[in-house]
């Protein structure tokens, strides 16, 4: 009888312990609840970023129950404003070059309020090349170093303006002033217009991403298209280029329209970013979903394979920008984040803090003095430069 009582007591105890240790016995963590609306901003509808985001978004919507919208915003300052300041988007596809501009307040960003942004995941490593029409007289990039060349300028994108008005001349051994004196810059109001200006005959050359759908359209033009390579062994030329575009990586192009394959150019990584107020759990679950469902969406678009953990990890070896704490948490869980990564990420966060603080003080002085906030106003730029002098720029870690 006593034995039965003892046995009964032990069994009861084990049952209780089992309940406590089972999922049902824990004070259950509430299952993660996705936002009702999930908005992803990208460049224009003709861009590869827009197309590839639309490729995986339906699966994400089906799995999470969130209502997903991929929203084209071709203006880079506009995309930044709507993400970082107005917080209209959960994610935005933004290049490292544009991220640098927004953090350092370069050109059109100088008059905008600086707000923190964080990397969530790798989107793609976009290749960039200079395109001419198939019947163009220009055979090499160096042939552009002459008077009268019509160069397209994508005026909605400060980073693209800098590339053609300053970086390209520097690659060729010219100053920006020499380029202004010798070239005719043809303004384009959008990225597609910038590209088509070559096949339309309005410009001789344009800087383009050969993976974008508008380039496939241009490839079918009766006169075709060609690309002017930037030889990787032109050390002096690349030193000039990287002076103005320090986040680029010289590369031989291996993706895009057929005339681009094998041509020397560069890659500019696009990342999915979020605003500084996005909570850790949401970003953690976004990162987890993008990794765990990779096999399901990787073949939905030519760029989606670039969203693998391998591409992301490779990019992080060179990354100069802050990664969101939710992504860091997930990467650490799967063994893709180390204490060394913590070190450079914390340095990037501190660097961003210093830039945003300096720009805030500068804009306050501008307002107090009643100076016009415009990136072509010298008095305004002098105040900005005074407050940001000596701050280290965001540059690819080599």
KANORUR-V581406 format. One record per residue. N is the residue number from 0. PHI is phi in radians with two decimals (none if undefined). PSI is psi in radians with two decimals (NA if undefined). OMEGA is omega in degrees with one decimal (999 if undefined). Layout:
n=N phi=PHI psi=PSI omega=OMEGA
n=N phi=PHI psi=PSI omega=OMEGA
This chain:
n=0 phi=none psi=-0.85 omega=179.0
n=1 phi=-1.08 psi=-0.65 omega=179.8
n=2 phi=-1.10 psi=-0.71 omega=179.9
n=3 phi=-1.12 psi=-0.70 omega=178.0
n=4 phi=-1.10 psi=-0.77 omega=-179.9
n=5 phi=-1.08 psi=-0.80 omega=179.4
n=6 phi=-1.04 psi=-0.76 omega=180.0
n=7 phi=-1.08 psi=-0.68 omega=-179.8
n=8 phi=-1.14 psi=-0.77 omega=179.7
n=9 phi=-1.10 psi=-0.78 omega=179.7
n=10 phi=-1.06 psi=-0.78 omega=179.6
n=11 phi=-1.06 psi=-0.73 omega=-179.4
n=12 phi=-1.10 psi=-0.76 omega=-179.5
n=13 phi=-1.14 psi=-0.64 omega=178.3
n=14 phi=-1.10 psi=-0.77 omega=179.6
n=15 phi=-1.08 psi=-0.80 omega=178.9
n=16 phi=-1.05 psi=-0.73 omega=179.6
n=17 phi=-1.07 psi=-0.71 omega=178.9
n=18 phi=-1.16 psi=-0.68 omega=-178.9
n=19 phi=-1.14 psi=-0.72 omega=-176.7
n=20 phi=-1.44 psi=-0.26 omega=178.9
n=21 phi=-1.35 psi=2.80 omega=177.7
n=22 phi=-0.93 psi=-0.65 omega=-178.2
n=23 phi=-1.22 psi=-0.44 omega=-176.6
n=24 phi=-1.44 psi=-0.37 omega=178.0
n=25 phi=-1.28 psi=2.70 omega=166.7
n=26 phi=-1.24 psi=1.65 omega=-169.7
n=27 phi=-1.00 psi=2.34 omega=170.5
n=28 phi=-1.20 psi=2.39 omega=179.6
n=29 phi=-1.10 psi=2.31 omega=178.7
n=30 phi=-1.02 psi=2.40 omega=-176.7
n=31 phi=-1.03 psi=2.34 omega=-179.3
n=32 phi=-1.92 psi=2.02 omega=-179.5
n=33 phi=-1.21 psi=2.66 omega=176.0
n=34 phi=-1.03 psi=2.58 omega=179.6
n=35 phi=-1.10 psi=-0.72 omega=177.5
n=36 phi=-2.02 psi=2.38 omega=-179.7
n=37 phi=-2.24 psi=1.94 omega=-172.5
n=38 phi=-1.95 psi=2.29 omega=-178.2
n=39 phi=-2.09 psi=2.08 omega=179.5
n=40 phi=-1.65 psi=2.46 omega=178.1
n=41 phi=-2.44 psi=3.00 omega=168.4
n=42 phi=-1.11 psi=-2.98 omega=-171.2
n=43 phi=-0.99 psi=2.87 omega=-177.9
n=44 phi=-1.04 psi=-0.44 omega=180.0
n=45 phi=-1.46 psi=-0.03 omega=-177.0
n=46 phi=-1.48 psi=2.70 omega=176.9
n=47 phi=-1.20 psi=-0.51 omega=178.0
n=48 phi=-1.09 psi=-0.73 omega=178.9
n=49 phi=-1.15 psi=-0.81 omega=-177.2
n=50 phi=-1.13 psi=-0.78 omega=-177.2
n=51 phi=-1.24 psi=-0.57 omega=176.3
n=52 phi=-1.16 psi=-0.68 omega=176.9
n=53 phi=-1.19 psi=-0.32 omega=-179.4
n=54 phi=-1.30 psi=-0.73 omega=-177.7
n=55 phi=-1.67 psi=-0.30 omega=-176.6
n=56 phi=-1.03 psi=-0.71 omega=-179.9
n=57 phi=-1.06 psi=-0.67 omega=178.2
n=58 phi=-1.17 psi=-0.70 omega=177.4
n=59 phi=-1.07 psi=-0.74 omega=178.8
n=60 phi=-1.10 psi=-0.76 omega=-179.1
n=61 phi=-1.11 psi=-0.72 omega=-176.7
n=62 phi=-1.32 psi=-0.65 omega=-172.2
n=63 phi=-1.70 psi=-0.39 omega=-176.9
n=64 phi=1.46 psi=-0.07 omega=177.5
n=65 phi=-1.29 psi=2.60 omega=175.2
n=66 phi=-1.51 psi=1.91 omega=-172.6
n=67 phi=-1.71 psi=2.34 omega=176.1
n=68 phi=-2.28 psi=2.24 omega=173.5
n=69 phi=-1.72 psi=2.05 omega=-169.3
n=70 phi=-2.01 psi=2.02 omega=178.6
n=71 phi=-1.31 psi=2.25 omega=174.9
n=72 phi=-2.39 psi=1.72 omega=-170.9
n=73 phi=-1.32 psi=-0.41 omega=178.1
n=74 phi=-1.33 psi=2.09 omega=-178.7
n=75 phi=-1.14 psi=-0.80 omega=174.4
n=76 phi=-1.07 psi=-0.60 omega=177.9
n=77 phi=-1.15 psi=-0.70 omega=179.3
n=78 phi=-1.15 psi=-0.73 omega=177.7
n=79 phi=-1.11 psi=-0.80 omega=-178.9
n=80 phi=-1.04 psi=-0.80 omega=-177.0
n=81 phi=-1.24 psi=-0.47 omega=176.8
n=82 phi=-1.45 psi=-1.02 omega=-168.7
n=83 phi=-1.42 psi=-0.65 omega=-174.6
n=84 phi=-1.67 psi=-0.88 omega=-177.1
n=85 phi=-1.56 psi=-0.27 omega=176.3
n=86 phi=0.97 psi=0.80 omega=178.5
n=87 phi=-1.43 psi=-0.32 omega=-174.3
n=88 phi=-2.12 psi=2.65 omega=172.2
n=89 phi=-1.50 psi=-0.61 omega=177.2
n=90 phi=-2.37 psi=2.68 omega=172.6
n=91 phi=-2.53 psi=2.34 omega=176.9
n=92 phi=-1.47 psi=1.96 omega=-174.3
n=93 phi=-2.37 psi=2.43 omega=-179.8
n=94 phi=-1.34 psi=2.78 omega=176.8
n=95 phi=-1.10 psi=-0.59 omega=179.0
n=96 phi=-1.11 psi=-0.80 omega=-179.9
n=97 phi=-1.18 psi=-0.62 omega=177.4
n=98 phi=-1.05 psi=-0.74 omega=178.0
n=99 phi=-1.09 psi=-0.78 omega=179.5
n=100 phi=-1.01 psi=-0.78 omega=-176.4
n=101 phi=-1.20 psi=-0.59 omega=-178.9
n=102 phi=-1.37 psi=-0.62 omega=-178.6
n=103 phi=-1.62 psi=-0.06 omega=177.5
n=104 phi=1.17 psi=0.79 omega=-177.6
n=105 phi=-1.53 psi=2.44 omega=176.2
n=106 phi=0.90 psi=-2.14 omega=-173.8
n=107 phi=-1.07 psi=-0.33 omega=179.4
n=108 phi=-1.39 psi=-0.25 omega=-173.3
n=109 phi=-1.06 psi=-0.56 omega=-178.0
n=110 phi=-1.62 psi=-0.05 omega=-178.9
n=111 phi=-1.56 psi=2.64 omega=175.6
n=112 phi=-1.17 psi=2.30 omega=178.9
n=113 phi=-1.46 psi=2.21 omega=178.1
n=114 phi=-2.31 psi=2.58 omega=-179.1
n=115 phi=-1.21 psi=2.52 omega=171.9
n=116 phi=-2.31 psi=2.75 omega=-176.4
n=117 phi=-2.39 psi=2.51 omega=175.7
n=118 phi=-1.27 psi=2.39 omega=175.6
n=119 phi=-1.87 psi=-0.80 omega=-177.2
n=120 phi=-2.80 psi=2.82 omega=177.2
n=121 phi=-1.37 psi=2.35 omega=177.9
n=122 phi=-1.78 psi=-1.10 omega=177.7
n=123 phi=-2.81 psi=2.87 omega=174.7
n=124 phi=-1.89 psi=1.52 omega=-171.4
n=125 phi=-1.25 psi=2.21 omega=175.6
n=126 phi=-1.44 psi=2.62 omega=178.6
n=127 phi=-2.34 psi=2.42 omega=-179.4
n=128 phi=-2.56 psi=2.87 omega=173.6
n=129 phi=-1.68 psi=2.19 omega=-175.6
n=130 phi=-1.90 psi=2.50 omega=172.5
n=131 phi=-2.28 psi=2.89 omega=177.4
n=132 phi=-1.26 psi=2.71 omega=-175.4
n=133 phi=-1.01 psi=-0.51 omega=-179.0
n=134 phi=-1.72 psi=0.31 omega=-177.6
n=135 phi=-1.13 psi=2.60 omega=176.4
n=136 phi=-1.33 psi=-0.27 omega=-176.9
n=137 phi=-1.51 psi=2.06 omega=-176.5
n=138 phi=-1.69 psi=-0.57 omega=179.4
n=139 phi=-2.30 psi=2.91 omega=179.4
n=140 phi=-1.06 psi=-0.54 omega=-176.7
n=141 phi=-1.28 psi=-0.33 omega=177.2
n=142 phi=-1.18 psi=-0.28 omega=-179.8
n=143 phi=-1.30 psi=-0.24 omega=-176.5
n=144 phi=-1.41 psi=1.21 omega=179.1
n=145 phi=-2.76 psi=2.89 omega=-176.1
n=146 phi=-1.33 psi=2.52 omega=172.4
n=147 phi=1.63 psi=-0.01 omega=179.7
n=148 phi=-1.24 psi=2.34 omega=178.5
n=149 phi=-1.69 psi=2.00 omega=-174.8
n=150 phi=-1.94 psi=2.16 omega=179.3
n=151 phi=-1.25 psi=2.44 omega=178.2
n=152 phi=-2.19 psi=2.01 omega=179.6
n=153 phi=-1.38 psi=1.60 omega=-167.5
n=154 phi=-1.22 psi=-0.23 omega=178.7
n=155 phi=-1.45 psi=-0.13 omega=-174.5
n=156 phi=-2.19 psi=1.76 omega=-179.5
n=157 phi=-0.95 psi=-0.64 omega=-179.2
n=158 phi=-1.14 psi=-0.66 omega=179.2
n=159 phi=-1.26 psi=-0.62 omega=176.5
n=160 phi=-1.07 psi=-0.77 omega=-179.7
n=161 phi=-1.12 psi=-0.66 omega=-178.6
n=162 phi=-1.08 psi=-0.79 omega=-175.0
n=163 phi=-1.51 psi=-0.49 omega=-175.4
n=164 phi=-1.61 psi=-0.35 omega=-178.5
n=165 phi=-2.25 psi=-0.84 omega=-176.3
n=166 phi=-1.19 psi=-0.77 omega=179.3
n=167 phi=-1.09 psi=-0.85 omega=175.9
n=168 phi=-0.98 psi=-0.71 omega=-179.5
n=169 phi=-1.12 psi=-0.66 omega=177.7
n=170 phi=-1.08 psi=-0.62 omega=-178.2
n=171 phi=-1.51 psi=-0.09 omega=179.4
n=172 phi=1.59 psi=0.31 omega=177.4
n=173 phi=-1.86 psi=2.77 omega=168.8
n=174 phi=-1.52 psi=2.83 omega=175.4
n=175 phi=-1.02 psi=-0.58 omega=-179.8
n=176 phi=-1.17 psi=-0.67 omega=177.9
n=177 phi=-1.15 psi=-0.64 omega=177.6
n=178 phi=-1.14 psi=-0.74 omega=178.6
n=179 phi=-1.07 psi=-0.65 omega=-178.3
n=180 phi=-1.26 psi=-0.57 omega=-171.5
n=181 phi=-1.79 psi=-0.51 omega=-176.6
n=182 phi=-1.76 psi=2.77 omega=169.4
n=183 phi=-1.87 psi=2.04 omega=179.9
n=184 phi=-1.55 psi=2.17 omega=-176.7
n=185 phi=-1.78 psi=1.90 omega=-177.2
n=186 phi=-1.21 psi=2.43 omega=175.3
n=187 phi=-2.21 psi=2.33 omega=-174.3
n=188 phi=-1.44 psi=-0.13 omega=179.7
n=189 phi=-2.67 psi=2.89 omega=178.8
n=190 phi=-1.09 psi=-0.83 omega=177.9
n=191 phi=-1.02 psi=-0.68 omega=179.0
n=192 phi=-1.13 psi=-0.67 omega=176.7
n=193 phi=-1.01 psi=-0.81 omega=-178.7
n=194 phi=-1.16 psi=-0.89 omega=-174.8
n=195 phi=-1.19 psi=-0.27 omega=179.9
n=196 phi=-1.05 psi=-0.44 omega=179.1
n=197 phi=-1.32 psi=-0.89 omega=-180.0
n=198 phi=-1.24 psi=-0.45 omega=176.3
n=199 phi=-1.32 psi=-0.27 omega=179.5
n=200 phi=1.54 psi=0.07 omega=-180.0
n=201 phi=-1.37 psi=-0.43 omega=179.0
n=202 phi=-2.35 psi=2.70 omega=177.4
n=203 phi=-1.47 psi=-0.58 omega=-174.6
n=204 phi=-2.58 psi=2.59 omega=177.3
n=205 phi=-2.51 psi=2.65 omega=177.3
n=206 phi=-1.65 psi=2.13 omega=-170.4
n=207 phi=-2.45 psi=2.83 omega=172.4
n=208 phi=-1.73 psi=1.94 omega=-174.7
n=209 phi=-1.18 psi=-0.03 omega=176.7
n=210 phi=-1.62 psi=-0.17 omega=-176.3
n=211 phi=-1.32 psi=2.61 omega=-174.7
n=212 phi=-1.09 psi=-0.53 omega=179.8
n=213 phi=-1.14 psi=-0.47 omega=177.1
n=214 phi=-1.25 psi=-0.59 omega=175.4
n=215 phi=-1.11 psi=-0.68 omega=175.6
n=216 phi=-1.09 psi=-0.78 omega=-178.7
n=217 phi=-1.17 psi=-0.57 omega=179.0
n=218 phi=-1.05 psi=-0.50 omega=179.5
n=219 phi=-1.49 psi=0.06 omega=179.1
n=220 phi=-1.08 psi=2.51 omega=-178.9
n=221 phi=-0.89 psi=-0.57 omega=-179.4
n=222 phi=-1.72 psi=-0.03 omega=176.1
n=223 phi=1.20 psi=-3.04 omega=178.4
n=224 phi=-2.40 psi=2.76 omega=173.4
n=225 phi=-2.38 psi=2.85 omega=178.6
n=226 phi=-2.10 psi=2.45 omega=177.6
n=227 phi=-1.72 psi=1.88 omega=-176.2
n=228 phi=-1.25 psi=2.69 omega=173.3
n=229 phi=-1.90 psi=1.65 omega=-172.7
n=230 phi=-0.86 psi=2.27 omega=-177.6
n=231 phi=-1.14 psi=-0.42 omega=-178.6
n=232 phi=-1.50 psi=0.04 omega=176.6
n=233 phi=-1.47 psi=1.38 omega=-175.4
n=234 phi=-1.03 psi=-0.78 omega=-178.8
n=235 phi=-1.13 psi=-0.71 omega=178.8
n=236 phi=-1.08 psi=-0.77 omega=-178.3
n=237 phi=-1.23 psi=-0.58 omega=175.8
n=238 phi=-1.08 psi=-0.68 omega=177.3
n=239 phi=-1.15 psi=-0.75 omega=-179.4
n=240 phi=-1.10 psi=-0.87 omega=-175.1
n=241 phi=-1.20 psi=-0.26 omega=173.8
n=242 phi=-1.08 psi=-0.60 omega=-178.5
n=243 phi=-1.76 psi=-0.47 omega=-178.1
n=244 phi=-2.22 psi=1.25 omega=-170.6
n=245 phi=-1.25 psi=-0.09 omega=-179.8
n=246 phi=-1.73 psi=0.02 omega=-179.3
n=247 phi=-1.43 psi=2.77 omega=178.2
n=248 phi=-2.22 psi=1.95 omega=177.1
n=249 phi=-1.00 psi=2.31 omega=-174.0
n=250 phi=-2.67 psi=2.70 omega=168.3
n=251 phi=-1.56 psi=2.18 omega=-170.7
n=252 phi=-1.26 psi=2.30 omega=-179.4
n=253 phi=-2.20 psi=0.26 omega=-179.7
n=254 phi=-2.61 psi=2.57 omega=178.5
n=255 phi=2.16 psi=-2.89 omega=-180.0
n=256 phi=-1.11 psi=2.66 omega=-170.4
n=257 phi=-0.99 psi=-0.67 omega=-179.6
n=258 phi=-1.14 psi=-0.27 omega=-177.7
n=259 phi=-1.51 psi=-0.39 omega=-174.3
n=260 phi=-1.12 psi=2.23 omega=178.3
n=261 phi=1.54 psi=-0.03 omega=179.9
n=262 phi=-1.54 psi=2.43 omega=178.0
n=263 phi=-1.33 psi=2.25 omega=177.6
n=264 phi=-2.71 psi=-2.28 omega=-180.0
n=265 phi=-2.66 psi=2.87 omega=173.8
n=266 phi=-2.09 psi=2.52 omega=176.1
n=267 phi=-2.23 psi=2.00 omega=-175.5
n=268 phi=-1.26 psi=2.34 omega=169.7
n=269 phi=-1.77 psi=2.35 omega=177.5
n=270 phi=-2.09 psi=2.72 omega=167.2
n=271 phi=-1.51 psi=2.11 omega=-178.6
n=272 phi=-1.95 psi=2.82 omega=170.4
n=273 phi=-2.38 psi=2.95 omega=-179.7
n=274 phi=-1.38 psi=2.86 omega=-173.8
n=275 phi=-1.12 psi=-0.33 omega=-177.6
n=276 phi=-1.63 psi=-0.02 omega=-179.1
n=277 phi=-1.14 psi=2.29 omega=-173.4
n=278 phi=-1.28 psi=2.71 omega=-173.6
n=279 phi=-1.08 psi=-0.74 omega=-177.3
n=280 phi=-1.09 psi=-0.71 omega=-179.7
n=281 phi=-1.11 psi=-0.83 omega=-179.0
n=282 phi=-1.17 psi=-0.69 omega=176.6
n=283 phi=-0.97 psi=-0.81 omega=-177.7
n=284 phi=-1.27 psi=-0.53 omega=174.1
n=285 phi=-1.11 psi=-0.86 omega=-179.7
n=286 phi=-1.04 psi=-0.76 omega=179.9
n=287 phi=-1.09 psi=-0.76 omega=-179.3
n=288 phi=-1.14 psi=-0.80 omega=-177.9
n=289 phi=-1.09 psi=-0.59 omega=178.6
n=290 phi=-1.36 psi=-0.88 omega=-173.9
n=291 phi=-1.22 psi=-0.43 omega=-178.5
n=292 phi=-1.80 psi=0.21 omega=-176.2
n=293 phi=-0.96 psi=-0.78 omega=-178.3
n=294 phi=-1.10 psi=-0.42 omega=-178.7
n=295 phi=-1.37 psi=-0.54 omega=-175.4
n=296 phi=-1.99 psi=-0.07 omega=-172.0
n=297 phi=-1.08 psi=-0.49 omega=-178.0
n=298 phi=-1.69 psi=0.14 omega=-176.4
n=299 phi=-1.40 psi=-0.28 omega=177.0
n=300 phi=-2.78 psi=2.66 omega=-176.8
n=301 phi=-1.05 psi=-0.45 omega=-179.4
n=302 phi=-1.55 psi=-0.32 omega=-175.3
n=303 phi=-1.05 psi=-0.57 omega=175.4
n=304 phi=-1.04 psi=-0.39 omega=-179.9
n=305 phi=-1.31 psi=-0.04 omega=178.8
n=306 phi=-1.64 psi=0.17 omega=-179.5
n=307 phi=-1.20 psi=2.81 omega=177.7
n=308 phi=-1.11 psi=-0.51 omega=179.6
n=309 phi=-1.15 psi=-0.80 omega=178.2
n=310 phi=-1.14 psi=-0.70 omega=179.8
n=311 phi=-1.11 psi=-0.80 omega=-179.4
n=312 phi=-1.09 psi=-0.69 omega=178.2
n=313 phi=-1.11 psi=-0.73 omega=178.1
n=314 phi=-1.09 psi=-0.71 omega=-177.1
n=315 phi=-1.09 psi=-0.39 omega=176.4
n=316 phi=-1.16 psi=-0.34 omega=-179.1
n=317 phi=-2.03 psi=-0.06 omega=-170.0
n=318 phi=-1.09 psi=2.41 omega=179.2
n=319 phi=-2.02 psi=0.09 omega=-171.5
n=320 phi=-2.10 psi=2.73 omega=-178.2
n=321 phi=-1.16 psi=2.36 omega=175.2
n=322 phi=-1.75 psi=2.43 omega=-176.3
n=323 phi=-1.12 psi=2.52 omega=-177.8
n=324 phi=-1.05 psi=-0.51 omega=177.7
n=325 phi=-1.19 psi=-0.70 omega=176.5
n=326 phi=-1.19 psi=-0.72 omega=177.9
n=327 phi=-1.02 psi=-0.76 omega=179.8
n=328 phi=-1.04 psi=-0.78 omega=-178.5
n=329 phi=-1.22 psi=-0.77 omega=-179.5
n=330 phi=-1.09 psi=-0.64 omega=178.0
n=331 phi=-1.13 psi=-0.68 omega=179.8
n=332 phi=-1.07 psi=-0.65 omega=-175.5
n=333 phi=-1.70 psi=0.19 omega=174.9
n=334 phi=1.38 psi=0.38 omega=-178.7
n=335 phi=-1.91 psi=0.30 omega=180.0
n=336 phi=-2.50 psi=2.35 omega=-175.4
n=337 phi=-2.16 psi=3.07 omega=175.9
n=338 phi=-1.11 psi=-0.56 omega=177.1
n=339 phi=-1.12 psi=-0.64 omega=176.8
n=340 phi=-1.16 psi=-0.66 omega=176.4
n=341 phi=-1.00 psi=-0.70 omega=-176.5
n=342 phi=-1.08 psi=-0.94 omega=-177.5
n=343 phi=-1.24 psi=-0.53 omega=179.4
n=344 phi=-1.18 psi=-0.73 omega=177.2
n=345 phi=-1.12 psi=-0.63 omega=176.6
n=346 phi=-1.13 psi=-0.68 omega=178.8
n=347 phi=-1.15 psi=-0.69 omega=178.5
n=348 phi=-1.10 psi=-0.75 omega=179.5
n=349 phi=-1.17 psi=-0.69 omega=177.9
n=350 phi=-1.07 psi=-0.78 omega=178.5
n=351 phi=-1.07 psi=-0.76 omega=-179.2
n=352 phi=-1.02 psi=-0.76 omega=-179.1
n=353 phi=-1.14 psi=-0.74 omega=179.0
n=354 phi=-1.12 psi=-0.80 omega=-177.4
n=355 phi=-1.16 psi=-0.65 omega=179.1
n=356 phi=-1.16 psi=-0.76 omega=179.8
n=357 phi=-1.13 psi=-0.73 omega=179.4
n=358 phi=-1.18 psi=-0.60 omega=177.8
n=359 phi=-1.12 psi=-0.77 omega=178.7
n=360 phi=-1.13 psi=-0.68 omega=-179.8
n=361 phi=-1.12 psi=-0.80 omega=-179.4
n=362 phi=-1.15 psi=-0.56 omega=176.9
n=363 phi=-1.13 psi=-0.76 omega=178.1
n=364 phi=-1.12 psi=-0.70 omega=178.6
n=365 phi=-1.02 psi=-0.79 omega=-179.0
n=366 phi=-1.17 psi=-0.71 omega=-179.7
n=367 phi=-1.12 psi=-0.59 omega=-179.2
n=368 phi=-1.58 psi=-0.09 omega=179.2
n=369 phi=1.20 psi=0.52 omega=179.8
n=370 phi=-1.42 psi=2.46 omega=179.1
n=371 phi=-1.16 psi=2.22 omega=178.9
n=372 phi=-1.49 psi=1.66 omega=178.5
n=373 phi=-2.64 psi=2.39 omega=-172.9
n=374 phi=-1.22 psi=-0.08 omega=174.4
n=375 phi=-1.87 psi=0.06 omega=178.1
n=376 phi=-1.53 psi=1.95 omega=-174.7
n=377 phi=-1.05 psi=-0.69 omega=179.5
n=378 phi=-1.09 psi=-0.72 omega=177.7
n=379 phi=-1.10 psi=-0.82 omega=-177.9
n=380 phi=-1.14 psi=-0.57 omega=178.6
n=381 phi=-1.14 psi=-0.68 omega=178.4
n=382 phi=-1.17 psi=-0.75 omega=178.3
n=383 phi=-1.05 psi=-0.81 omega=-178.1
n=384 phi=-1.09 psi=-0.63 omega=-179.7
n=385 phi=-1.08 psi=-0.73 omega=-176.3
n=386 phi=-1.40 psi=-0.44 omega=-176.0
n=387 phi=-1.82 psi=0.03 omega=-177.6
n=388 phi=-1.00 psi=2.32 omega=175.7
n=389 phi=1.52 psi=-0.14 omega=179.1
n=390 phi=-1.28 psi=2.37 omega=-179.8
n=391 phi=-1.23 psi=2.42 omega=-178.9
n=392 phi=-1.39 psi=2.87 omega=174.0
n=393 phi=-1.44 psi=1.99 omega=-173.6
n=394 phi=-2.38 psi=2.46 omega=179.0
n=395 phi=-0.83 psi=2.29 omega=177.8
n=396 phi=-1.39 psi=2.11 omega=-178.3
n=397 phi=-1.92 psi=NA omega=999
